[in-house]
Amino acid sequence: MRTIHPDLQADLDAGATTLCRCWRVRRKDGLVLGFTDHDRTLAFEGTTFRADTGAGASMLQTGTGLSVDNAQAIGALSDAAINEDDLRAGRFDEAEVDHWLVDWRRPERRVLLFRGTLGEVRRTESAFEAELRGLTEALNQPVGRTITRTCDRALGDGKCRVDLSDPAYSHATSVASATPDGRLQLVDSGSFAEGWFTGGSLVWTSGKNVDLRTTIKLDRRVKGERVIALSVAPVLEVRPGDGVRLTAGCDRRMETCRDKFNNLLNFRGFPHIPGEDWLLAHPRGGEAHDGSSMHHG
């Protein structure tokens, strides 16, 4: 339930025309941006809401049940606020969004209309449209563990506990050359075995793609040089000398957890779970049917 300042409610009841909308966007990298459709810059809650960004929003639709709140933010691309490179690189994906109705004469008179995250972003030549997803969007996401033979954790997380800062599992280097389809030749290949980074991740540490992360599809040696193929080609231009950090790949199998990472105690899969053929199995004469383990070895 929204709490509306009494003076703001009085203005609303009287049909006041001194209202504007303000949006605050907080990206995952910590950058906070403020926008308003008023013709003057406003400030409250430690954020400056700029008036020269060309941002706007369509009518907000909300529900009292479990339906997903939704709306759209629209605006012109601005180098000082939201630019094409940031949108293409996904730096605004899943950013937190707060949306207020504000009396621009006295910004303390305001009401929070929406809180959620940015969803799909569509771009045109000189503008963008961003879907706003409400807090109930999280209710559509599956939760709980997945019972499979392979591990259900991300390498290095709190359950896996592999230390990715260990030089055995990560390597910092730079790009010697790159192709448009996402193949990188590295300056320093290190002493890692071929395929060590397949399925792992690459984080850009410098260049236009800095801080972006992508999955390594293939790690191989070609004529003594290490070549990395990325699952998705870099969005922005890659130049020789751009820094990268590679993280070892994990295929989530028990054998990999044991032999590559020496981490079997933290393996989160169920390698001995019966396969689908077990559903069609039937008792046979001469076999033991005492309820003991079906796994041998």
N, C-alpha and C positions, 0 to 999 in steps of 0.2 A: 504494500500500500504506500502510495506517495504522500509525503508530508509537504504541503505547500505553505510558504510564508503568508501570513494573513494579509499583508499589504499587497503581495503579488496576487492573491486570490481576489482582493478587492479590485485591482486593476483589470483582471480577467473578466470579472463580472460587469465592469463598467465599459468593456470593449476597448481597453487601452491599446495604443499602437506603438508603444515604446519597447516592444519585445523583439528579441533576436534569438538565434540558435548558436550554440557553441559546441564544438567537438574537440575532444582530446584523444589523441592516438598515441599509444605507448607500444613501441615495437619490441620484439624479443631481444634485440641488442641493447635495450635500455633507452634509446632515443625517444624523447617525448615531443610531440608537435601539437600545437593548438590552432584551431581554425574557427572563424565566425563568419556569418553572412551579414553582419553589421558593417557599416562603412567606417567604423573606428576600431582600433585594437583595444581589447579588453583584457583584464587580468584578474584571476582569483584562483584559489587553491594551489598557489605556487606555479601556475602555468600562464603563459601569455598566449592569448587567442588572437591570431593575426587576421586583419581584415582584407589583406591584399592577395589572398590565395585562390580566390575564385571557387571556393568550396560551397556546396549546398547539400540539401537532403530532401528526399521525397517524404510523403506522409508516412509516419511511423505506424505500423500495425502491431499490436500486442494482444496477448490473450491472457485470461485468468486461469486457464488450465495448464496442461503440459504441452500445448502446441508451441512450436518454435517461433519466438518473436522475430520479425524480419523487417528490414527497411533497406534503403539504398542511399549511399552517399555519392554525390557526383561532383565533379570539379574540373578545372582546367589544370593541365600540367604546368608546374612552376619550378624552375631550377632552385628557388629558395625554399621550397616546401616539399612538394612531391614531384619527383622527376621520373622520366621514362626508364632510366637505368635501374633505379631502385625498384620500380614496379616489376620490370622484367626479371630482375635478380631474385624476386620473392622476398625482399626485405620487409614488406608489409603483410606478408601472409600470417594470419592468425594473430595480428596485432590487437591489443586490447583497445576498446573504444568506449568512451563516455559521451553522452549527448545530453545537453541541458537546454531548457527554455529559460532565457535570462532577460531581466529588465536592464537594458543597457545604461539607464540613468543611475541605477544602484545595483550592481552585480550581485550583492548579497541576497537580493530577491531573485531567487532562481529555483528551479525544480529539475531534478534528474529524470529525464524521460526514458533513457535507454542505457543499458550497460551490456556489453557483449564483446564480440571479436569480429574482425574482418574475415569474410569468406572469399568467394570468387571475385576476382578483379578483372574487369574487361577494359581494354584500351582502344582508343581510336587515335587518329593522327595528332590531336591536340587536347584530348580530354580523357577522363577515366570514369568508370562506374564501379563502385565496390559494394558487394552485398554485405549487410550487417547481420550477424548471427547472434541471437540472444543467449542468455545463460542456460536456457533449457536445451540448447543444442547438445550439451554434454550428455544428456540423458539418452541420446541416440547412439552413443559410443559403447561398444562391448566392454565389460569389465570382468575381472576375475582371471584365473589361470586357464591356459589351454592344455589339455591332456594329450600330448603327442610324444613320439619317440625323441624328437629333437628338443633342444632347450628353447624356452620361451622368453629368455631375457636378452637384453641388449648388452653386447660386450662392454665390460667395464662399469656396468651400473652397480647399484647398491647390493644387489643379490648375487651378481656374477663376481664382483670384487677383483677382477683382473686389473692390475695397475697399468694403465695405458701410458703413464709417463715413463715406464721402464723402456730403456733404449732397445730392448729386445722386441718390443711390440710397436714402436713408432719411429719415424725417421723424418727429419726435417731436411729439405733440399730445395732446389729451384728448377725451373723449367728451362731446358735447352732449346726446345722447339715444340710447336703444337700444330695440329691440323684441325680444320673446322669440324670434323666429326668427333672430336673429343679424345684424340690420341696425343699423349704427351711423352716426349723424350726427356729424361731427367739428367741434370748435370752430374749428380753424385748418386750412383745406384746403391751404394752400401754393400754389405756382404750378405744380405738376405737371400735365401733360396728363391728360385723362380716360383712364382705363384704365392709367395708369402702374403702379399697384400690383396690378392683376389678376394672379393667380397667384403673388403674393408672400406674405410672411408678416406677421403681426401679433403682437407680444409685449406683454403687459400689464405696465406699469411701476409701477402702483399699483392699489389696490383689492383685492377678494377674489380675483381671478384672477391676481394678481401673479406674474410669471415664466412664466406659461403661454403657449404658442405655438400659433397656428392659421393655416390657410391662408386667404388672401383670395380669395374666389370672384369677386367683382365690385367694380370701382371706377368710380364714375360721379358726375357732377354732376347734382343735381336742384335746379332753381330757384336756381342759383348756389352751392348748398351741396354739400360732398363727402359722399357716402354710400358706406359700405363694407359689402358683404355677405360674411359669413364662411361658409366651407364647413361648419363645425360651430358651432352656437350655443354661447356661453359656458356652461360648466357651472354656474358660480356667479353670483350677482346682479351686474349691472352698474349702476353709479350714475353720474349726470352728474359730470364731473370726474375720473373714472378715467383714468389716463394710459396711452397706447399708443405704440408705436414701429412704424412701417410700413416694410417693406422692399420695394423694387421687384420686380416680377414678371418672370420669364424663362420663355418658352415653349420654350426649349432649341433654337430654330432658328438656323441659321448667320446669317441676315439680322438677327435680333434681337441676337445676340452682336456683330455688326459695327456695326450702326447705333445701337443703344440703349446698349451698354456699351463700344464701341470696344475689343473684347477678342478679335478674331478670331484672333490668334496663339495664344490659349489654348483655342480651341474644340476640344472633345473628341469631336465627332461625325464621321460619315462621309457628308457630304451628297451625294456622287457615287456612292454604292453603287447598283448596279442594282436596280430594283424586281422584284417577283415576276413581272411580265409577261415579264421577260428570260428566264425559264426556258422559256417557250414560243416564244421567238423562233427564227427559222430564217434561213439566208443567203438573200439576194435578189440577183438579177442587177443589176449596175451599182453595188452598194455596195462600199465599201472593207472588205476583210477582212484587214487587215495587223496586227491585234492592238493598234492604237492606242486611245487613250481614247475611251470612248463618250460622254463629257461634252463638250458644245460650249457655249462662252460663259463 
